[in-house]
Amino acid sequence: MRCVQRLAASRRRSPHWVMREAIEQYEVREEKHEQLREDALAAWTHKQTTGLHATAEEADAWLAKPEAGKNAAAPKCHD
């Protein structure tokens, strides 16, 4: 608890504010993590159902383009 009190004092906030802020940030992070998990499961189910996919090499090549500042359409899925 001393850590929370030190943080609160250094930020000129109450310990309650620091704890509430930490909980809010935790909730946001966990909601994003849960959404990522749900999206991954949906993608896996779609792949299992349709057989459509893009290879890792295709995805890597596509993702390299925005990193280089270029616009690029997502690779076409195939079976």
URCOR-V52870 format. One record per pair of residues at least 12 apart in sequence whose C-alpha atoms are under 10 Angstrom apart, sorted by the first residue. I is the first residue (numbers start at 1). J is the second residue. Records with the same first field share a line. If there is no record, write none. Layout:
I = J / J
This chain:
1 = 15
2 = 15
3 = 15
4 = 16 / 17 / 18 / 19
5 = 18 / 19
7 = 19
47 = 77 / 79
50 = 78 / 79
51 = 77 / 78 / 79
52 = 76 / 77 / 78 / 79
53 = 75 / 76 / 77 / 78 / 79
54 = 74 / 75 / 76 / 77 / 78 / 79
55 = 75 / 76 / 77 / 78
58 = 74 / 75 / 76 / 77
59 = 74 / 75 / 76
60 = 75
61 = 74 / 75
62 = 74 / 75
63 = 75
